[in-house]
Amino acid sequence: MSGIARLSPLLVIIAALLITACSRQSIYEAAIQLERSSSGLEAVSVQVGELDIAYLRNSEPTDGDTIVMVHGFGANKDNWTRLADYLTGEFNVVAVDLPGHGDSSKPLDLGYTVPEQAEHLGRILEALAIDRSHMIGNSMGGAITALFAARYPDRLQSAVLFDPAGIHEYDSELVERVEHGDNPLIPSKPGDLSRLMDFALEQKPFVPWPILDVLEQKAIANREVNRVIFRAIRSSEHANQFRDQLALIRDPVLVVWGMEDRVINYRNGDLFVAALADARLELMPNIGHAPMIEAPEDSAALVRSFINSTR
């Protein structure tokens, strides 16, 4: 069932909850639950050391391979729900909330550089007893996925990188804004989430106002940890060192990039592929920084075709 097909029952639920004077939080929780269950997912958690890690998994496991999904900066596991809708019938999907994000623990003193986050991810997958999988990452999650593939080649079958961070030879609009003291990726006041969506997404999905309001409250509440994580990411972005790590990857890699990406310039995609031993690039016209949200069906088709080709 596509995201559009789910829109009608979602609006019915929202209307019913508004009629009964339910809170925006209740509306948000009902909508998120509908989105997850319609995509064949359920929310669970696991303890990893002192961290509580939230994640989504198939509500009904399949005999297929496992796909681990790694979100980007300031995002969470539900960024993958619409993509998972097209994959859970064939694959076992695991979408994690990295530390500092979503419903997982958010200690300010945890290491959040990209290499440190790759190590956190490794411990999470050990706790979930996932020994080998395909992995998909977006933005920061793409850089984390790439480093994971370089460090743990025996634990991956393939990798798909959606608009990955890590190489920034071609500047983007985000770089210019951050240099002028304006970071649209960290909401800090009302209206900032809509601004973020306008900036990051070329094809914006419909989000009813009660849900958008709760999402914005959550984003604003996370602004302190987001600032810590953003500084850590920038401090670990050394292009030459990162490319050296990419050269160690031997698993097949698909790089997918939205050509209207204002966060990371899509022209860096050629540089990414050139640094990899076995990779190809797919460009998506009229798509921004998050193809899995903006074009979930097309993105899923690319993922499925690529994984099948690696077999």
HULINVEN-V112580 format. One line per field, one symbol per residue. ss: DSSP state (H for helix, E for strand, - for the rest). phi: phi as a letter, one per 20 degrees, with the letter a starting at -180 (. if undefined). burial: # if it has 16 or more other C-alpha atoms within 10 Angstrom, else .. A space follows every 50 residues. Layout:
ss->???
phi->???
burial->???
This chain:
ss->--HHHHHHHHHHHHHHHHH----HHHHHHHHHHHHHHH--EEEEEEEE-- EEEEEEEE-------EEEEE------HHHHHHHH-------EEEEE---- -------------HHHHHHHHHHHHHH-----EEEEEE-HHHHHHHHHHH H-HHHEEEEEEE----------HHHHHHH------------HHHHHHHHH --------HHHHHHHHHHHHH-HHHHHHHHHHHHH---HHHHHHHH---- -EEEEEEE---------HHHHHHH----EEEEEE------HHHH-HHHHH HHHHHHHHHH-
phi->.ffffefffffffffffffemffffffgffffffffffemdcebbbecme eedebdbgfcfdeefededcfefmdbgffdffffgecffdceecdeefgn cleegcffeefcfggffffgfgfffffeleebbecccdlgffffffffff ecffdcdaccdelfepccfefcffgffffencdfecfcbgnffffffffe dedeffcggfffffgfgffffefffffffffffffdedgffffgfgfefd ffcdddcffdfeecffffffffffedfbbbdcedfmceecgfefcfffff ffffffffffe
burial->..#...#..#..##..#......#.###.###.##########.#..... #########.#....########################.########## ######....############.##......################### #.#.##############..##.##.......######...##...#.## ###......########.##.##.######.##..##....##.##.### ###################..#####..###.##..###########.## .##..##....
